[in-house]
Amino acid sequence: MLGRDLDKGRKQMKIVGLDLETTGIGEGHKIIEYCGIVLGADLKEIPEESILQRFNPKRAIDAKAEAVHHISLADLMKEPTFETKAEEIHKQLSTAKLIVIHNASFDTSFLNQEFETLGLSPITTPTLCTMRSTRWATFSGKVPRLKELCFALNVDYNDSEAHAARYDVEVMLKCFGKLVKSKRVDRNYIFPFNEVTEECYLQADGLSLNPKLS
């Protein structure tokens, strides 16, 4: 009985860490890979609720983007389109207590556009950007790349595995776990998923020169 109660509590408080790979940057580009890893209250993955899926974008992939994620259009020809998984992804995100993303404004812009196009409701789940909220992780005070954040938090980072969506989410969530344990989650950088913009982060930068620890 106790084991079942603990498991129920673990599933009720869900955190989703996500990452996307895309055909490029800018208008008209499409999502080609989605990874959403679901954590319970104990910050351990609930595998049956996590999603890892590639998509056929039905358009070309920019050479610069392919050089980063190493996914070619040929790799995607037999994959479904994003629309086939949209409702499942939307449910995963809308039922979470918190969403964690490294460079949240990039990923949310793609997903919000897709959901709007498909007539799905706006997602208002609180969303933390681990990039914009951790300027302290770099000597210059610039926003850290994921590799730099891992270095600052003593999380192993393997360059040969980097930029695969699942790997990037896994190491980001290890960083998030350390932020939680050290009480360094800056709530000034948490915004509703559908309201994440560069303007939000610029405002937070001005209000959070000395980050409030929570």
C-alpha positions, 0 to 999 in steps of 0.5 A: 500500500505504501509503495503505491501511495508513494508512486501516486505522489511521484506521478502527481507532481510532474516536471517535464524537461524538453528539447527540440531539433529543427530544420533551422531557425526562423519562419517556416522551419519545422520541428524534426525531433521532440524529447520530453522527459517526465520527472516525478517529485523525487526528480527521477524519470517516469519512463512510461510518460516520457516522449522521444519522437522524430518527425518528417518535416516535409521540407528541406533541412538547413545545412547549418542545422544538420551540421549541429544535430546530424539528422538528415531528411533521409533519416526522417522519411518514414517518420510521422508528421508532428500533427500525429503526436501534437495532442500527446505532447500538448497533454504532457506539457499542459499537465506538468507542474513545471517545464524546464528548457535550456534556451526556452524562447527558442523551443516555446516559439516552435511549439506554441506556433504548432499548437496554435496552427492545430487549434490546441489551447495555449499552454500556461505551465510555468517554464524555467529557462536554465540558460537565461537564469544562470549567468553566474555560471560563466566568468563573463556573465553571458548566458551559458551554453549547456556545456558551460552550465554542466561545467559550472555544476560539475555535471559530465558532458560528452561532446560526442553525444551532445545535440541529440535531443534525449542527451541534452535533456538528460544533462540539463535535468541533472543540472536542474537537480543540482540547482534545486538541491542548492536552492539556486532556482531563480524564480524571476526566470519562470514564465507561463509557457505560452508567454515566454519571450525575449522581452520577459528575459530582458526584464528579468535580467534587469530585476535579477542582477543579484538572483533571488535564491529559492 
